[in-house]
Amino acid sequence: MKSQKKRCPGCRRESCDGCGIYQKLNTNKQVRISFPEGFEIQPEKGMGISFDVGTTSLAGMLWDLEDGTLLSAETGANPQASFGADVISRIQSAVEDKENLIKMQKLLVERLDEMAEHLVRMAEEDALKEMRLLKKEQVRKVTFAGNTAMCEILLGIKPQGLSQAPFQPDYFDTELRKGGSLGFRFLKEAQMIILPPVGGFVGADAMMVYSYVNLKEPVRNFLAVDIGTNGEIILQCGKGKYACSAAAGPALEGGAVSQGMRAVKGAVDMVSLAGSFPVQDIAVRVIQGGRSLGLCGSGLVDALALLYRIGVLDHTGYMRSTQEAEKAGVPRRICGRILDEAKDGGERRFLLTDSSQPVYLTMGDVRQLQLSISAIRSGMETLLKKAGCQVEELDYVYLAGAFGSYIGIESGIQTGLFPDIDRKKFVQAGNLAGTGAAMALLSKKMQEQTGKEKEQIVHVELAGEPVFQELFLEHMNFPLQM
């Protein structure tokens, strides 16, 4: 039994270094940083930190300002979750009660301060192991890229403008502060640089994504999409530059799903089909192996695509009963994974893993994921229509953020999250918001250029676009299979 548990569900070998089912594992420790050709560092003394402040996750990188060496990196959860999983809940809490704003700001500052201290300590430990000298210079400056609400809460600004139409930010340009004035202790002497938003809910994180891609592809047509709780989309087509924010909610990051979780140990991050018809079955990959505890974003989209492809789900997202699935030609072994009704009277669900380590996808989960998928895809289509640009005219679709970096492109297309275009056009680029924030940290010229670029981007408020509502209803269903 032990040897069977270790076998790869795809190739059935006991030791597998990468068959068709398995790809490189995201451990949250791997940091892929590559600056665009033409980017030049402007050397300074000391160390600096670039932070990507998301609604769900935080990411920080410590840099040597003199030569641009990455010294350490760390990710963590945003501690404001008790005030709501999504950005709208946080905004409402901050606007309705000033004490909530104070508490949220304090929680965030304390967590970022802890991360900064840990980043420096890790760099010191690494230097000691490698028997090299780490310059004992303090952290002199810190850049922050985040969605508009997170940056405003960090600054202690009540996000009043984001709480009601026409959804305007309450800060517009780069904000400079001393660390101590915001409540930082470890970073109290550092210069805080809060990077500017594009407008509305399209924050500094999206601006950094654009700055990176624009430097890399200055004359190309591209979509850049940072998929998260607050999905931000930027389109450059011809001379037109447009941006919007799609309220995707937390489902694609594992929130609002019965067994959803972050991409950490125990999360199912890939779901596929193993075996040959008619004895096919479901195979899953668990991050770092061991017991399956839930599903992260890439696993959720894989599961959704697979269940639709084999007929467990129809194009509306309806989960067929065992009998209905058998009539639709679903392999009998897979039909046996459908629980028509839970013992406690709960909703229909599908068992994705071994019954000894049960991880389910319910009908309610499917609906939550469809809402998120439709919001992102409809935002893309709205910008394309606004620019008079056909999807075939795009040279690239950049997928940013942790989720965008590890999602299966085919699964994204099958569920309707991405347009069905040449797969070579998709670029899974990693944390571009964090990379852009690092570029602004290491180059004053880049920081200044960001301020100029934001003025050229037209912010589109999706709530005021009738076509978005039409597209949202259209994309709630999965694309019809040929």
C-alpha positions as CSV (number, residue, x, y, z in Angstrom):
1,M,0.0,0.0,0.0
2,K,2.8,2.4,0.8
3,S,4.4,2.1,-2.6
4,Q,1.0,2.7,-4.3
5,K,0.5,6.0,-2.6
6,K,3.8,7.2,-3.9
7,R,3.1,6.3,-7.5
8,C,2.4,9.1,-10.0
9,P,-1.3,8.9,-11.1
10,G,-0.2,9.8,-14.6
11,C,2.7,7.6,-15.5
12,R,2.3,5.2,-12.5
13,R,6.1,5.3,-11.8
14,E,7.1,5.3,-8.2
15,S,9.6,8.1,-8.9
16,C,8.4,10.8,-11.3
17,D,10.4,13.9,-12.2
18,G,7.8,15.4,-14.6
19,C,5.3,13.5,-16.7
20,G,2.4,15.2,-18.5
21,I,0.4,15.6,-15.3
22,Y,3.1,17.1,-13.1
23,Q,4.6,20.5,-13.6
24,K,7.0,22.5,-11.4
25,L,5.7,22.9,-7.9
26,N,5.0,26.4,-6.5
27,T,6.3,26.4,-2.9
28,N,5.9,30.1,-2.4
29,K,9.6,30.2,-1.8
30,Q,10.6,30.3,-5.5
31,V,11.1,33.9,-6.6
32,R,11.6,34.5,-10.3
33,I,12.7,38.1,-10.9
34,S,13.7,39.2,-14.4
35,F,13.9,42.9,-15.2
36,P,13.0,43.9,-18.8
37,E,15.9,44.6,-21.2
38,G,16.7,48.3,-21.1
39,F,16.0,48.7,-17.3
40,E,18.9,50.4,-15.6
41,I,19.5,50.5,-11.8
42,Q,20.4,53.8,-10.3
43,P,22.8,52.9,-7.5
44,E,22.3,54.1,-3.9
45,K,23.8,53.1,-0.6
46,G,22.0,50.8,1.8
47,M,19.2,48.3,1.4
48,G,15.6,48.7,0.3
49,I,12.4,46.7,0.3
50,S,9.7,46.4,-2.3
51,F,6.2,45.3,-1.1
52,D,3.3,44.0,-3.1
53,V,0.3,44.6,-0.8
54,G,-2.7,42.5,-1.9
55,T,-6.1,42.0,-0.3
56,T,-5.3,38.4,0.4
57,S,-1.5,38.1,0.3
58,L,1.6,40.2,1.0
59,A,5.0,39.8,-0.7
60,G,8.2,41.5,0.2
61,M,11.7,41.5,-1.4
62,L,14.9,42.9,0.2
63,W,17.4,44.5,-2.2
64,D,20.9,45.8,-2.2
65,L,20.3,49.3,-3.5
66,E,23.9,49.7,-4.8
67,D,24.0,46.8,-7.2
68,G,20.3,45.6,-7.4
69,T,21.0,42.2,-5.8
70,L,18.0,40.4,-4.4
71,L,18.9,39.5,-0.8
72,S,15.8,37.7,0.5
73,A,12.1,37.3,-0.2
74,E,9.0,36.4,1.8
75,T,5.2,36.0,1.3
76,G,2.4,36.0,3.9
77,A,-1.3,36.5,4.5
78,N,-2.8,39.9,4.8
79,P,-3.9,40.0,8.5
80,Q,-7.0,42.1,7.8
81,A,-9.1,39.1,6.9
82,S,-11.2,39.5,10.0
83,F,-12.7,42.6,8.5
84,G,-13.7,40.8,5.3
85,A,-12.2,38.5,2.7
86,D,-12.9,40.9,-0.2
87,V,-11.8,44.5,-0.7
88,I,-15.4,45.8,-0.6
89,S,-16.0,44.5,2.9
90,R,-12.7,46.2,4.1
91,I,-13.7,49.5,2.5
92,Q,-17.1,49.4,4.2
93,S,-15.6,48.6,7.5
94,A,-13.1,51.4,7.2
95,V,-15.7,54.0,6.1
96,E,-18.4,53.0,8.6
97,D,-16.1,53.1,11.7
98,K,-12.9,55.1,12.1
99,E,-11.7,52.6,14.7
100,N,-11.9,49.8,12.1
101,L,-9.7,51.9,9.8
102,I,-7.2,52.4,12.7
103,K,-7.2,48.7,13.5
104,M,-6.8,47.6,9.9
105,Q,-3.9,50.1,9.3
106,K,-2.2,48.9,12.5
107,L,-2.5,45.2,11.6
108,L,-1.1,45.8,8.2
109,V,1.8,48.0,9.4
110,E,2.8,45.5,12.1
111,R,2.7,42.6,9.7
112,L,4.8,44.4,7.1
113,D,7.2,45.5,9.8
114,E,7.6,41.9,11.0
115,M,8.2,40.8,7.4
116,A,10.8,43.5,6.9
117,E,12.7,42.4,10.0
118,H,12.5,38.8,8.9
119,L,13.8,39.7,5.4
120,V,16.9,41.3,6.9
121,R,17.4,38.4,9.3
122,M,17.2,35.9,6.5
123,A,19.7,37.9,4.4
124,E,22.1,38.0,7.4
125,E,21.8,34.2,7.9
126,D,22.3,33.5,4.2
127,A,25.4,35.7,4.2
128,L,26.8,33.8,7.2
129,K,26.2,30.4,5.6
130,E,27.9,31.6,2.4
131,M,30.8,33.1,4.4
132,R,30.3,36.5,2.7
133,L,29.9,40.0,4.2
134,L,26.5,41.6,4.3
135,K,26.7,45.3,4.4
136,K,25.4,46.4,7.7
137,E,23.4,49.3,6.3
138,Q,19.9,50.0,7.4
139,V,16.8,49.7,5.2
140,R,16.7,53.2,3.7
141,K,13.6,53.2,1.5
142,V,10.6,51.0,0.8
143,T,8.2,51.0,-2.1
144,F,4.6,49.8,-1.9
145,A,2.4,48.6,-4.7
146,G,-1.1,47.5,-3.9
147,N,-4.7,47.9,-4.9
148,T,-6.1,51.4,-4.2
149,A,-7.9,50.4,-1.0
150,M,-4.9,48.6,0.5
151,C,-2.7,51.6,-0.2
152,E,-5.2,54.1,1.3
153,I,-5.6,51.9,4.4
154,L,-1.8,51.7,4.7
155,L,-1.7,55.5,4.6
156,G,-4.5,55.8,7.2
157,I,-6.8,57.4,4.6
158,K,-10.5,56.7,4.9
159,P,-11.4,55.1,1.5
160,Q,-14.5,57.3,1.2
161,G,-14.3,57.7,-2.6
162,L,-14.1,54.0,-3.2
163,S,-17.3,53.4,-1.2
164,Q,-19.7,55.0,-3.6
165,A,-20.0,55.9,-7.3
166,P,-18.2,57.2,-9.3
167,F,-15.5,55.3,-7.2
168,Q,-12.6,57.7,-7.1
169,P,-9.4,57.1,-5.2
170,D,-8.6,59.4,-2.2
171,Y,-5.0,59.7,-3.2
172,F,-3.7,60.2,-6.8
173,D,0.0,60.6,-6.9
174,T,3.1,59.0,-5.3
175,E,2.9,59.5,-1.5
176,L,6.1,59.9,0.5
177,R,6.2,59.3,4.3
178,K,8.6,58.5,7.0
179,G,8.2,55.0,8.4
180,G,7.6,56.2,11.9
181,S,4.7,58.5,10.9
182,L,2.8,55.4,9.7
183,G,3.5,53.4,12.8
184,F,6.5,51.3,11.6
185,R,9.1,50.6,14.3
186,F,11.7,48.4,12.5
187,L,11.3,50.6,9.4
188,K,10.7,53.9,11.3
189,E,13.7,55.7,9.7
190,A,13.0,54.4,6.2
191,Q,11.4,56.5,3.4
192,M,8.1,55.1,2.5
193,I,7.1,55.4,-1.2
194,I,3.4,54.5,-1.8
195,L,3.1,54.3,-5.6
196,P,0.2,55.9,-7.4
197,P,-3.0,54.2,-8.6
198,V,-4.4,54.5,-12.2
199,G,-7.8,55.3,-10.9
200,G,-10.8,53.9,-9.0
201,F,-10.0,50.3,-8.0
202,V,-7.2,50.0,-10.5
203,G,-4.3,50.5,-8.0
204,A,-0.6,50.9,-7.9
205,D,-0.1,47.1,-8.3
206,A,-1.8,47.3,-11.8
207,M,0.3,50.4,-12.6
208,M,3.5,48.5,-11.8
209,V,2.3,45.6,-14.0
210,Y,1.8,48.1,-16.9
211,S,5.1,49.7,-16.3
212,Y,6.9,46.4,-16.6
213,V,5.1,45.1,-19.7
214,N,5.2,48.5,-21.4
215,L,9.0,48.6,-21.0
216,K,9.3,45.1,-22.3
217,E,6.7,45.4,-25.1
218,P,6.6,49.2,-25.9
219,V,5.0,48.9,-29.4
220,R,3.0,45.7,-28.9
221,N,-0.7,45.1,-28.4
222,F,-1.2,43.4,-25.1
223,L,-3.6,42.6,-22.3
224,A,-2.1,42.4,-18.8
225,V,-4.2,40.7,-16.2
226,D,-3.5,40.4,-12.5
227,I,-6.0,37.9,-11.3
228,G,-6.9,38.1,-7.6
229,T,-9.7,39.1,-5.3
230,N,-9.6,42.4,-7.1
231,G,-8.8,41.5,-10.7
232,E,-7.0,44.3,-12.5
233,I,-6.8,44.4,-16.3
234,I,-4.9,46.8,-18.6
235,L,-5.1,46.9,-22.4
236,Q,-2.7,48.5,-24.8
237,C,-3.9,48.4,-28.4
238,G,-2.5,50.8,-31.0
239,K,-2.4,54.2,-29.3
240,G,-5.2,53.3,-26.9
241,K,-4.5,52.4,-23.2
242,Y,-7.3,51.4,-21.0
243,A,-7.6,49.9,-17.5
244,C,-10.4,48.4,-15.4
245,S,-10.9,46.5,-12.2
246,A,-13.2,43.5,-12.0
247,A,-14.6,42.5,-8.6
248,A,-13.8,38.8,-9.0
249,G,-14.1,38.1,-5.3
250,P,-11.9,35.6,-3.5
251,A,-13.1,32.3,-5.1
252,L,-10.1,32.1,-7.6
253,E,-7.8,32.4,-4.6
254,G,-9.5,29.7,-2.6
255,G,-11.9,31.9,-0.7
256,A,-15.8,31.6,-0.7
257,V,-15.3,28.0,-1.7
258,S,-16.2,25.2,0.8
259,Q,-12.7,23.6,0.8
260,G,-10.8,26.4,-0.8
261,M,-7.4,27.4,0.6
262,R,-4.2,29.3,-0.3
263,A,-1.5,27.5,-2.4
264,V,0.4,26.1,0.6
265,K,1.2,22.5,1.8
266,G,-1.8,20.2,1.5
267,A,-3.6,22.2,-1.2
268,V,-4.6,20.3,-4.4
269,D,-3.1,22.5,-7.1
270,M,-3.7,20.3,-10.1
271,V,-6.5,18.0,-11.2
272,S,-6.4,15.7,-14.2
273,L,-7.7,12.5,-15.8
274,A,-5.8,9.3,-15.4
275,G,-6.3,5.9,-17.2
276,S,-8.0,4.9,-20.4
277,F,-11.7,4.9,-21.2
278,P,-13.9,3.5,-19.8
279,V,-11.9,3.0,-16.6
280,Q,-10.7,6.6,-16.3
281,D,-10.5,8.2,-12.9
282,I,-9.5,11.5,-11.3
283,A,-5.9,12.2,-10.4
284,V,-4.8,15.1,-8.2
285,R,-1.5,16.7,-7.2
286,V,-1.0,17.9,-3.6
287,I,1.5,20.7,-2.8
288,Q,4.5,19.1,-1.0
289,G,2.6,15.7,-1.1
290,G,0.9,14.1,1.9
291,R,-2.6,14.7,3.1
292,S,-5.0,16.7,0.9
293,L,-6.6,19.5,2.8
294,G,-8.4,21.6,0.2
295,L,-8.1,23.3,-3.2
296,C,-6.1,26.3,-4.2
297,G,-6.9,28.5,-7.2
298,S,-5.2,26.5,-10.0
299,G,-6.7,23.3,-8.6
300,L,-10.1,24.8,-8.6
301,V,-9.9,25.9,-12.3
302,D,-8.5,22.5,-13.3
303,A,-11.3,20.7,-11.5
304,L,-13.9,22.9,-13.1
305,A,-12.5,22.5,-16.6
306,L,-12.2,18.7,-16.2
307,L,-15.6,18.1,-14.8
308,Y,-17.1,20.2,-17.6
309,R,-15.0,18.4,-20.3
310,I,-16.0,14.9,-19.2
311,G,-19.7,15.8,-18.6
312,V,-20.1,15.9,-14.8
313,L,-21.0,19.6,-15.4
314,D,-23.1,21.0,-18.2
315,H,-22.3,24.3,-20.0
316,T,-24.5,26.2,-17.4
317,G,-22.4,24.8,-14.5
318,Y,-25.2,22.4,-13.4
319,M,-23.7,19.3,-11.7
320,R,-25.4,16.2,-13.0
321,S,-26.7,13.5,-10.7
322,T,-25.1,10.1,-10.8
323,Q,-27.8,8.8,-13.2
324,E,-27.7,11.9,-15.4
325,A,-23.9,11.6,-15.6
326,E,-24.1,8.0,-16.7
327,K,-26.5,8.9,-19.4
328,A,-24.1,11.7,-20.5
329,G,-21.4,9.1,-21.0
330,V,-19.3,9.8,-17.9
331,P,-17.1,6.9,-17.0
332,R,-18.8,4.8,-14.2
333,R,-15.9,5.1,-11.8
334,I,-16.1,8.9,-12.0
335,C,-19.9,8.8,-11.7
336,G,-19.3,7.0,-8.4
337,R,-17.6,10.2,-7.1
338,I,-20.9,12.2,-7.3
339,L,-22.7,12.5,-4.0
340,D,-26.3,13.3,-5.0
341,E,-27.1,14.4,-1.5
342,A,-25.0,14.7,1.6
343,K,-26.2,12.8,4.7
344,D,-26.9,16.1,6.4
345,G,-29.2,17.3,3.6
346,G,-26.5,19.4,2.0
347,E,-26.0,20.1,-1.7
348,R,-24.7,17.8,-4.5
349,R,-21.0,17.5,-4.5
350,F,-18.1,15.8,-6.3
351,L,-15.3,13.9,-4.5
352,L,-12.0,14.8,-6.1
353,T,-9.6,12.9,-3.9
354,D,-9.4,9.6,-2.0
355,S,-12.3,9.2,0.4
356,S,-9.9,8.8,3.3
357,Q,-8.7,12.4,2.6
358,P,-11.9,13.9,1.1
359,V,-11.8,17.1,-0.8
360,Y,-15.1,18.0,-2.5
361,L,-16.3,20.5,-5.1
362,T,-20.0,21.5,-4.5
363,M,-22.6,23.0,-6.8
364,G,-22.3,26.2,-4.7
365,D,-18.6,26.2,-5.3
366,V,-19.1,25.9,-9.0
367,R,-21.4,28.9,-9.0
368,Q,-18.9,31.0,-7.0
369,L,-16.1,30.2,-9.5
370,Q,-18.4,31.0,-12.4
371,L,-19.1,34.5,-10.9
372,S,-15.4,35.2,-10.6
373,I,-14.5,33.8,-14.0
374,S,-17.2,35.9,-15.7
375,A,-16.2,39.1,-13.9
376,I,-12.6,38.7,-15.2
377,R,-13.4,37.7,-18.7
378,S,-16.1,40.3,-19.1
379,G,-13.7,43.0,-17.9
380,M,-11.2,41.9,-20.7
381,E,-13.9,42.0,-23.3
382,T,-15.2,45.4,-22.2
383,L,-11.8,46.9,-22.6
384,L,-11.3,45.3,-26.1
385,K,-14.7,46.8,-27.2
386,K,-13.8,50.2,-25.8
387,A,-10.5,50.2,-27.8
388,G,-12.1,48.8,-30.9
389,C,-9.6,46.0,-30.8
390,Q,-10.2,42.4,-31.8
391,V,-8.8,39.7,-29.5
392,E,-6.9,38.3,-32.5
393,E,-4.9,41.6,-32.7
394,L,-3.3,41.0,-29.4
395,D,0.4,40.1,-29.5
396,Y,0.5,38.9,-25.9
397,V,-1.7,38.2,-22.9
398,Y,0.4,38.7,-19.7
399,L,-0.9,36.7,-16.7
400,A,0.5,38.3,-13.5
401,G,0.4,37.3,-9.8
402,A,0.7,33.9,-8.2
403,F,-2.5,32.6,-9.5
404,G,-1.8,33.7,-13.1
405,S,1.6,32.1,-12.9
406,Y,0.4,28.6,-12.1
407,I,-3.0,28.2,-13.6
408,G,-3.3,25.8,-16.5
409,I,-3.9,27.8,-19.7
410,E,-6.0,25.1,-21.3
411,S,-8.2,24.9,-18.1
412,G,-8.6,28.7,-18.2
413,I,-9.7,28.6,-21.8
414,Q,-12.1,25.7,-21.3
415,T,-13.8,27.5,-18.4
416,G,-14.0,30.7,-20.4
417,L,-11.6,32.6,-18.1
418,F,-9.3,33.3,-21.1
419,P,-10.1,33.8,-24.8
420,D,-9.5,30.9,-27.1
421,I,-6.4,32.3,-29.0
422,D,-3.0,31.0,-29.9
423,R,-1.5,29.5,-26.7
424,K,1.9,31.0,-27.5
425,K,0.5,34.4,-26.9
426,F,0.0,33.7,-23.2
427,V,2.9,34.8,-20.9
428,Q,2.8,33.5,-17.3
429,A,5.0,36.2,-15.9
430,G,5.0,35.9,-12.1
431,N,4.6,38.7,-9.6
432,L,4.8,41.6,-12.0
433,A,3.4,44.0,-9.4
434,G,6.2,43.1,-7.1
435,T,8.7,43.3,-9.9
436,G,7.5,46.7,-10.9
437,A,7.6,47.9,-7.3
438,A,11.3,46.7,-7.2
439,M,12.0,48.6,-10.4
440,A,10.6,51.7,-8.8
441,L,12.7,51.1,-5.7
442,L,15.9,50.6,-7.7
443,S,15.4,53.5,-10.2
444,K,14.2,57.0,-9.5
445,K,13.8,57.5,-13.2
446,M,11.4,54.5,-13.3
447,Q,9.5,55.9,-10.4
448,E,9.0,59.2,-12.1
449,Q,8.1,57.6,-15.4
450,T,5.3,55.7,-13.6
451,G,3.7,59.0,-12.7
452,K,3.7,60.1,-16.3
453,E,2.4,56.8,-17.7
454,K,-0.6,56.8,-15.4
455,E,-1.8,60.0,-17.0
456,Q,-2.0,58.2,-20.4
457,I,-4.2,55.4,-19.3
458,V,-8.0,55.7,-19.5
459,H,-9.7,54.3,-16.5
460,V,-12.9,52.4,-17.3
461,E,-15.5,52.0,-14.5
462,L,-17.2,48.7,-15.4
463,A,-20.3,49.5,-13.3
464,G,-21.1,52.3,-15.7
465,E,-20.7,50.2,-18.8
466,P,-23.9,48.5,-20.1
467,V,-21.9,46.2,-22.3
468,F,-20.2,44.8,-19.2
469,Q,-23.6,43.6,-17.8
470,E,-24.4,41.9,-21.1
471,L,-21.1,40.2,-21.2
472,F,-21.2,39.2,-17.6
473,L,-24.5,37.2,-18.2
474,E,-23.0,35.7,-21.4
475,H,-19.8,34.5,-19.7
476,M,-21.6,33.0,-16.7
477,N,-21.9,29.8,-18.9
478,F,-18.9,27.8,-20.0
479,P,-18.0,28.0,-23.7
480,L,-19.9,25.4,-25.7
481,Q,-17.7,22.4,-26.5
482,M,-17.2,21.5,-30.1
